[in-house]
């Protein structure tokens, strides 16, 4: 067995994949979780039972309660801490509580123990922050960098999950919905399994310390090119429907005033702003000097392409359904 690692967010979307990657590579995991009986927790236990030497310990913990965190982890010693936690909604309060505060509590625990390295899963969009969750992530990243602890902040590009919401609708002959002419943005999406492998490597190589942007194998794709790819793979004629991103701007503006008096409405306005951000900003390296996104400068990792993922989903070999996070169906 290599090392014992504390993995926060182990039952989340990426966290589950990181857990499997680490267990498959002989790591022992200590995972603070909210619900020991959830399907995700049960799934992790089942997977761990198939690993030759990997061991898994799930501990009921509220990461937003520092005293509870200390109590749950009392007596546990880990060599590294990996945080894959993220706010579910991106709302203002939720972003502060999860993206910043919960990570802050984890860091304080790490500094009081024998943790030697802290790996944070972040997002490439924090390089050009406009949203609450981006500022919360940056605030913690700055705190982590100033802590003196060895760290890696993995700023990942788009996941395949976020680009799979329209596969079924295109398969049924419905138009691919896109903002503008479909060329406003581009991204180098990364497979969840490739991202999990990269996160594991941050625990094994000093060369990956510090802030690390990471995307999948190129080329960078626009929404229009994604529509063309789906048309080719499904055998459906290319049909697209354009939505103006200004529509989202207008909705956010209408919600701003009542949002000053209602946290619920404020969060709805923030969600619309998140939609507008992803409709108009590329998930690529931002060249501050040029004032433009740079696909060539966006680091690539892994071997799985978006086309590979689409093919697997169409064949029923994998499921990338968005569930409650789906926007286009």
DRENDREN-957739 format. One record per residue: residue in three letters; x, y, z of N, C-alpha, C in turn. Coordinates in steps of 0.1 Angstrom, whole numbers, plus 5000, padded with zeros to 4 digits. Example, Ala and Ser with C-alpha at 12.3 -4.5 7.8 and 13.67 -1.06 7.14 Angstrom:
<nodes>
ALA513249435078512349555078513249675078
SER512849785071513749895071512950005079
</nodes>
This chain:
<nodes>
UNK500849885000500050005000500950135000
UNK500550224992501450344991501250445002
UNK500150515003499950615014498450615018
UNK498150675029496850695033496550845030
UNK495350865023494950995018493551035023
UNK493451155027492051205031491451255018
UNK490351205014489651255002488351315006
UNK488251445004486951515007486151524994
UNK484851504994484051504982484051374975
UNK484351264982484551134976483251074970
UNK482051124975480851074969480251174958
UNK481051274955480651364944480951304930
UNK480651384920480851334906482351304903
UNK483151404905484651374902485251304914
UNK484851334926485451264938485251114937
UNK484151064932483950924931485050864922
UNK485250924911486250874901487650884907
UNK487950994915489251004921489450894932
UNK488350864939488450754949488750624942
UNK488150594931488450464924489850464919
UNK490250574914491650584908492650554919
UNK492450614931493450594942493350454948
UNK492150404950491950264955492650164945
UNK492450194932493050104922494550104922
UNK495150214928496550224928497150214942
UNK496450134950497050094963497050204974
UNK496250304972496150404983495050364993
UNK495250395005494250385015493550515016
UNK492150515017491450635018490650655030
UNK490650775036489850825046488950925040
UNK487650905041486650995033485651045043
UNK485651175046484551235053483351255044
UNK482251195048480951195040479851235048
UNK478751285042477551325049476751215052
UNK476551115043475651005044476350875042
UNK476450795052477150665050476250565043
UNK474950595042474050495035473650535021
UNK474250645016473950685002474350584992
UNK473750594980474150504969475650524966
UNK476050644966477550674963478450604973
UNK478050614986478850554997478850404995
UNK477750344992477650204990478450154978
UNK478350244967479150214955480650204958
UNK481150304966482550304969482950184977
UNK482150144987482450024995482549904986
UNK481549894977481649774968482849774959
UNK483249894954484449904945485649874954
UNK485749924966486949894974487149754977
UNK485949674978486049534981486649454969
UNK486749514957487349444946488749474944
UNK489349574952490749614951491549524960
UNK492749484954493549394962494049444975
UNK494549564975495149624987494549754992
UNK493749814983493249944987492249934999
UNK492250025008491350025019490550155020
UNK489350145025488450265025487750275038
UNK487850395043487150435056486250555054
UNK484950535055484050645054483650695067
UNK483750825070483450875083482350985082
UNK481250975089480251075089480751205094
UNK480751305086481351435089480651545082
UNK480551665089480051785084481251875082
UNK481651895069482851975067482752125070
UNK481452165072481252305076481252325091
UNK481552225098481652225113483052195117
UNK483852285120485252255123485452165135
UNK484652185145484752105157484351955154
UNK483251945146482851815142483851745133
UNK484551825124485551765116486751715124
UNK487151795134488251755142487951625150
UNK486651615155486251505162486151375153
UNK485651395141485551275132486851225128
UNK487851315126489151275121490151255133
UNK489751265145490651245156491351105155
UNK492651095156493350975156493750925142
UNK493250985132493550955118494751035113
UNK495750965107496951025102496950995087
UNK497151105079497251085064498451165059
UNK498951125048500151195043499751305033
UNK498451295028498051395018496551415019
UNK496051525015494651565015494251605001
UNK493251544995492651584982491251634984
UNK490951754980489651814981488951824967
UNK487851744965487051754953485751814956
UNK485551884967484251944970483952064962
UNK482752084959482252204952480852234954
UNK480452354954479052384957478152324946
UNK476952274949476052214939475452314930
UNK475052434936474252524928475052644923
UNK476152674929476952794925476352914931
UNK475352904940474653014946475653094955
UNK475353214958476253304966476653244979
UNK475653204987475853155001476553015000
UNK476052934991476552794990478052794985
UNK478352884977479752904972480652934983
UNK480253024992481053065003481252955013
UNK480052885016480152775026480952655021
UNK480852625009481552505004482852534997
UNK482852614987484152634979485152704987
UNK484752784997485752855005485752795019
UNK484652805027484752775041485052625044
UNK484452535037484652395040486152355037
UNK486652415026488052395023488952455033
UNK488552575038489352645049489452555061
UNK488352495065488352405077489252285074
UNK489252225062490152115059491652155059
UNK491952275055493252325055493752345069
UNK492852395078493252415092493552285099
UNK492752185095492952055101494351995096
UNK494552015083495851965077497052025083
UNK496952155086498152225092498352185107
UNK497352125113497552085127498051935128
UNK498051865116498451725116499651705108
UNK499851585103501051545096500851555080
UNK499851615076499651625061500751695054
UNK501251635044502451685037502051755024
UNK500851725018500551785006498951795005
UNK498551904999497051934997496851954982
UNK496051864976495551884962494151934962
UNK493952044955492652104954492152094939
UNK490952044938490352044924489652184923
UNK490152254913489552394911488952394896
UNK488852504890488352514877489052624869
UNK489252604856490052694848489352824847
UNK488052834849487352964848487753064859
UNK488353024869488753114880489753214875
UNK490453184863491453284858490853414853
UNK489553414851488753524847487453534855
UNK487553574868486453554877485353664876
UNK484153624876483053714876481953664885
UNK482053544889480953474897481353444911
UNK480353424919480553404934481453274936
UNK481153164929481853044932483353064927
UNK483553144917484953164912485753244923
UNK485153344928485853424938486053344951
UNK485153254954485253164966486453074964
UNK486553014952487652924949488952994949
UNK488953114944490253194944490653234958
UNK489653264966490053304980490753194987
UNK490153074985490752954992492152924986
UNK492252934972493452894966494552994971
UNK494253114972495253214978495653174992
UNK494653135000494953095014495852975014
UNK495552875005496352755004497752785000
UNK497952874991499252904986500052974997
UNK499453055005500053125016500353045028
UNK499752925029499852845041501252785044
UNK502052775033503352705035503352555032
UNK502152505031501952365028502252335013
UNK502852225010503052184996501652164990
UNK501352214978500052204973499952194958
UNK498852144952498552154938497152194937
UNK496952304929495552344926495352304911
UNK494452214909494152164895492952234889
UNK493252324880492252404874491852334861
UNK490752254862490352174851489452244842
UNK489452204829488552254819487152184820
UNK486352194810485052134810485151984811
UNK484151924819484051774819483151724808
UNK483351604804482451544793481051554797
UNK480751534810479351544815478651674811
UNK479351784812478751914809478551934794
UNK479051844786478951854771478051744766
UNK477451664775476651554770475151564771
UNK474751684776473251704779472351694766
UNK472951714754472151724742472251594734
UNK473051504738473251384730471851314727
UNK471051294737469751224735468851304726
UNK468751434728467851514720468251514705
UNK469551524703470051514689469751374683
UNK469951274691469651134687468151124682
UNK467251204689465851194685465451294674
UNK466451354668466251434657465951584660
UNK466051614673465851754677467051844675
UNK466851974673468052054670468952074682
UNK470252094679471252124689471052264693
UNK470852294706470752434710472052494714
UNK472352614709473552674711473352824712
UNK474352894718474253034720474953104708
UNK474353214703474853284691474953184679
UNK476053204672476253114660477052984664
UNK477252964677477852834681479352844680
UNK479952964678481452974678481853074688
UNK481053114697481453214707482453164717
UNK482453034719483352974729483952844723
UNK485052804730485752674726486252614739
UNK486452484739487052424751487752294747
UNK488652254756489352124755488852044767
UNK487751974765487151904776488051784780
UNK487951744793488851634798487951524803
UNK488251404800487551284805487751274821
UNK486651244827486651234842487751134847
UNK487951024840488950924844490350984842
UNK490551054831491851124829492151224839
UNK491151304843491351404854491651334867
UNK490951224870491251154882492751104882
UNK493151054871494551014870495551124872
UNK495251244867496151364868496151404883
UNK494951394890494951434904495851334912
UNK495751204909496651104915498051144913
UNK498451184901499851214899500351334906
UNK499451424911499851534919500451494932
UNK499951374936500451314949501751244948
UNK502151224935503351134933504551214926
UNK504251334922505351414915505351554919
UNK506551604924506751734928506651834916
UNK506751774904506651864892505251914889
UNK504251864896502851914895502451994906
UNK503352044914503052134925502652274920
UNK501852354928501452484924500152484916
UNK499852594910498652604902498852534888
UNK497952444885498052364872496752364864
UNK496752434853495552424844495652294836
UNK494552234834494652104826493352084818
UNK493552044806492452004797492751874791
UNK491751824783491951704776492651714763
UNK492851604755493451614742492651704732
UNK493351784725492751874716492151804703
UNK491651874694491652024693490552084702
UNK490652214704489552284711488352284702
UNK487152254708485952244701484952354705
UNK484252404695483152504697481852424698
UNK480852484703479552424703479052374690
UNK479252464679478952424666479652294662
UNK480952284665481652164661481152044669
UNK480752064682480151954689478851914683
UNK478052004677476751974670477051894658
UNK478151934651478551854638478951714642
UNK479651704653480151574657479051484661
UNK478051534668476851454672476051414660
UNK475951504650475151474638475851364631
UNK477151364630477851254623477751124630
UNK477851124644477751004651476350944652
UNK475351024653473950974654473350954640
UNK473951004630473350984617472151074614
UNK471951174623470851274621471351394613
UNK470551454605470951574598471351684608
UNK472251764604472651874613471551974614
UNK471051994626469952094629470452164642
UNK470452294641470752384652469752484655
UNK469652534667468752644671469552734679
UNK469552864676470352964682469553034693
UNK470253054705469653134716470653244718
UNK470153364720471053484722471453484737
UNK472753494740473153504754472653634760
UNK472253734752471653854758470353824765
UNK469753714762468553674769468853654783
UNK469953584786470353554799470753674807
UNK471353774800471753894806470453974811
UNK469453974802468254044805467553974817
UNK467453844818466853774829467553804842
UNK468953804842469753834854469453974858
UNK469354074849469054214853467754224859
UNK466754154854465354164860465354104874
UNK466254004877466253944890467054014900
UNK467954104895468854174904468154254915
UNK467254334912466554414922465854334933
UNK464954244929464254164939465254074946
UNK466354044940467453954946468054024958
UNK467954154959468554224970467754204983
UNK466554154981465654134993465353984995
UNK465853904986465553754987466753674983
UNK467253594992468453504989468053404978
UNK466853364978466453264968466453324954
UNK465953444953465953514940467353554936
UNK468253594946469653624944470353504938
UNK470053384943470753264938470253234924
UNK468953254921468453234908469153324898
UNK469353454902470053544893471453504891
UNK472153454902473553404900473553284891
UNK472553194892472553084883472453124868
UNK471653224866471553274852472853334848
UNK473553404857474853464853475853354850
UNK475753244857476653134855476353084840
UNK475053074837474753024823475353124813
UNK475253254815475753354806477253344805
UNK477853314816479353304816479753194807
UNK479153074809479552964801479152974786
UNK478153054784477753084770478653174762
UNK479453254770480253354763481753344766
UNK482153254775483553244779484153104776
UNK485253094770485852974766486552904779
UNK486552774779487252704789488652664784
UNK489452774783490852764778491752854786
UNK493052844783493952934790493653084785
UNK493553174795493353314792494753384792
UNK495053444780496253514779496053664782
UNK496453694794496153834799496753934791
UNK497953914786498654014777497954034764
UNK497453934758496753944746495253974747
UNK494753954759493253974762492453874754
UNK492953754753492253644745492553514750
UNK491653414747491853274751492853214741
UNK493653124746494653064738494552914739
UNK494052844728493952704728495252634729
UNK496252684721497552624721498252624734
UNK498052724742498652734755497952654766
UNK496752594763496052524773496552384774
UNK497152344785497752214787496852094784
UNK497351994778496551874775497051754783
UNK496051664787496451544794495351434790
UNK495851314790494951204788494851164773
UNK494051064771493951004757492450994753
UNK491551014762490150994758489551134752
UNK488951124741488451244734486951254737
UNK486351364734484951384735484151284725
UNK484751264714484151174704484151034710
UNK485250994717485250864723484050854733
UNK483850954741482850954751481450944744
UNK481251024734479951024727479650884722
UNK480650824716480550684710480150584721
UNK480850594732480550504743479150524749
UNK478650644749477350674754476250624745
UNK476450644732475550594722475450444721
UNK476550384725476650234726476150174739
UNK475750274748475250224761476350184770
UNK477650214767478750164776478950254788
UNK478450374787478650464799477450564799
UNK477350624811476250714813476750854817
UNK476450954810476951094813475751184816
UNK474551124820473351204822473651314833
UNK473051424830473251534839472351544851
UNK471251464850470251464861469751604864
UNK469751654876469251784879469951894873
UNK471251874869472051974863471852004848
UNK470951914842470751934828470052064825
UNK470552134814469952254810469152224797
UNK469852164787469252124775468851974775
UNK467651944771467251804771466651774757
</nodes>
